[in-house]
Structures are given as C-alpha cells and as structure tokens.
Amino acid sequence: QLWQSQTNYGYQPAVTSVHWGKLYVPGSDEPYGSGTAAVLDTATGTQLGSVETDQTPAFAGNFGLYYETGTLRGVNVKTGAVKWSFAANGDLASMPLIVNQTIYIGTSGGTLYALNFRGQIVWQTQLGTTIGGNGYLRPGFAAGDGLLVMPAGTVLSVYGN
C-alpha cells in the first residue's frame, strides 16, 4: 500500500479518476453532489486543491470534463479555462466518458449524447430509462474491445462501431 486517506465524512467517496499524477475524488471533503472534488497527489495522498465537479471528471491529454449542477464543462486542465459548456435539457445525470475522441454523457430522461471536443452533439439516442443515478449511486459507462456499455435503470445497452 502506498498511502491511505480518510474522508471528512464517514462514507466511501465516489468513483475516482487519475490524470497526470493527480487523483480526483468527488465528495471526499463535502457531502456527495456538493460540487467539489479533492485533488490529491497520487504519490503521497497530499491534497493539492480541489475542482468544481459533482461527478468524477474525465480526461484526454490537456482536456478535462467537469460536471456541475447539470452542466458539463470542457476545461483546459493546465489553465482551468472553460472552453465550452453543455447542459442538454438541464437533465444531465451521468459521469462523462471519453472514448476515441468522443464524449458520452446521459440524462435522467434517458437520452445518451455523444459530443465532440468542441461540445457539439455528433450523435444521440433514447434508451427509454434514466441514465445515471441519484444520491450516492452513480453507475458509469464502460468501453473496451470496440464496445460502449451503458447501464441505465434495469437495462444494459451495448453499442459497437
């Protein structure tokens, strides 16, 4: 074990992401969904700061995706500058996922969006059930072997190229 860190609240923190030697832990210093993720040094566990995001961020190089209060923001990781924002109908509900330069995010109304790195919709489909969770449960997408796997309610949808 390299290190261990205790959250300020007694429950398990949300799904984390790692990027450029930093660990992003939503809900680690405040109640989950409060809009803040702690940023920890992966080598030591020392808190380096925080970012405004309700859910686990996603990264591709110098590009980060932060979700807060129903809006997805495309951010320059080095400068923190917001490049664009996307809110759909105000019902975004899932963690974002980046696969092959495409961003996927779902809504509580059951719409799965695919966005380009400029925040523009390139594809969308309706799954017919809520994508994402509420409270402490935040199911996420998965991708691998040319597949996109989308859990939504009691439905598991799998998409190919």
C-alpha positions in Angstrom: 0.0 0.0 0.0 1.4 3.4 -0.9 -0.9 5.5 1.3 -4.3 5.8 2.8 -6.6 8.9 3.3 -9.6 9.4 5.4 -12.5 11.4 4.0 -14.1 14.1 6.2 -17.4 12.1 6.1 -17.7 8.5 7.1 -18.9 7.1 3.8 -17.0 5.8 0.8 -16.0 8.5 -1.7 -17.3 8.4 -5.2 -15.5 6.7 -8.1 -12.2 8.5 -8.7 -10.1 9.3 -11.7 -6.4 9.7 -12.1 -4.7 12.1 -14.5 -1.1 13.5 -14.7 -0.2 12.3 -11.2 -3.4 13.6 -9.6 -6.3 11.7 -8.1 -9.7 13.4 -8.4 -12.1 12.3 -5.6 -15.7 13.8 -5.8 -17.4 14.1 -2.5 -14.3 13.5 -0.4 -14.3 16.7 1.6 -18.0 17.6 1.4 -21.3 15.6 1.0 -21.5 13.9 -2.4 -23.1 16.1 -5.0 -21.9 19.3 -3.3 -19.9 20.3 -6.3 -16.3 19.8 -5.1 -13.7 17.1 -5.8 -10.5 16.9 -3.8 -7.3 16.7 -6.0 -4.7 14.5 -4.3 -1.1 13.8 -5.2 -1.0 10.1 -6.4 2.4 9.5 -4.8 1.7 10.9 -1.3 -2.1 11.4 -0.9 -1.4 15.1 -0.1 -4.4 17.3 -1.0 -3.2 19.7 -3.8 -6.5 21.5 -4.1 -10.0 21.0 -5.4 -12.1 21.4 -8.6 -15.7 22.2 -9.0 -17.4 19.0 -10.2 -20.3 16.9 -8.8 -19.1 13.7 -10.5 -15.9 12.0 -11.5 -14.1 14.0 -14.2 -12.9 12.5 -17.4 -9.6 13.5 -19.2 -7.8 13.3 -22.5 -4.4 15.0 -22.6 -4.9 18.7 -21.6 -8.7 18.4 -21.9 -10.9 17.8 -18.8 -14.6 17.3 -18.4 -16.2 18.6 -15.2 -19.9 18.1 -14.4 -21.6 20.5 -12.0 -25.2 21.4 -11.3 -26.5 19.7 -14.5 -23.9 21.2 -16.8 -20.9 19.6 -18.4 -17.9 21.9 -18.9 -14.9 21.3 -21.3 -11.9 22.7 -19.5 -8.2 23.3 -20.3 -6.6 21.3 -17.4 -3.4 23.4 -17.3 -5.1 26.8 -17.1 -8.6 25.9 -15.8 -10.2 27.9 -18.6 -13.7 26.8 -19.6 -13.7 26.2 -23.3 -17.5 25.3 -23.6 -20.4 24.0 -21.6 -23.3 21.6 -22.4 -26.5 21.3 -20.5 -28.8 19.4 -22.9 -32.3 20.0 -21.4 -30.9 20.5 -17.9 -31.2 16.8 -17.1 -27.6 15.5 -17.4 -27.2 12.8 -14.9 -24.2 10.5 -15.6 -20.5 10.7 -15.3 -18.9 11.7 -18.7 -16.8 9.1 -20.6 -14.2 9.8 -23.3 -13.7 7.1 -25.9 -11.8 7.6 -29.2 -12.1 11.4 -29.0 -15.9 11.2 -28.4 -17.5 12.3 -25.2 -20.5 10.3 -23.9 -23.0 11.6 -21.2 -26.5 10.5 -20.3 -29.6 12.2 -18.9 -32.3 11.4 -16.4 -34.7 11.4 -19.3 -32.9 8.5 -21.0 -31.0 10.3 -23.7 -27.4 9.3 -24.4 -25.4 12.0 -26.1 -22.1 11.8 -28.0 -20.2 15.1 -28.2 -17.1 16.1 -30.0 -14.3 18.0 -28.2 -16.0 21.3 -29.1 -19.1 20.3 -27.1 -21.3 19.8 -30.1 -23.7 16.8 -30.4 -22.5 14.3 -33.0 -24.9 11.5 -32.2 -27.7 10.8 -29.7 -30.2 8.0 -28.9 -33.0 7.4 -26.5 -32.7 4.5 -24.1 -36.1 4.9 -22.5 -34.9 4.9 -18.9 -32.8 7.1 -16.6 -29.0 7.1 -17.4 -27.1 7.8 -14.2 -28.1 7.6 -10.7 -29.1 9.8 -7.8 -27.9 10.0 -4.2 -24.8 8.0 -3.7 -25.2 5.6 -6.6 -23.6 6.8 -9.8 -23.4 4.0 -12.3 -20.9 4.6 -15.0 -20.3 3.6 -18.6 -17.7 1.2 -19.7 -15.7 0.9 -23.0 -13.4 -1.7 -24.4 -12.9 -4.0 -27.3 -14.7 -1.7 -29.6 -17.8 -1.6 -27.4 -19.6 1.1 -25.4 -21.5 -0.4 -22.5 -24.3 1.7 -21.0 -26.2 0.7 -17.8 -29.5 2.6 -17.5 -32.0 1.6 -14.9 -32.5 -2.2 -15.3 -31.4 -2.1 -18.9 -27.9 -2.8 -20.2 -27.3 -1.4 -23.7 -24.2 -2.2 -25.7 -23.1 -0.3 -28.8 -20.4 -1.2 -31.4 -18.6 0.7 -34.0 
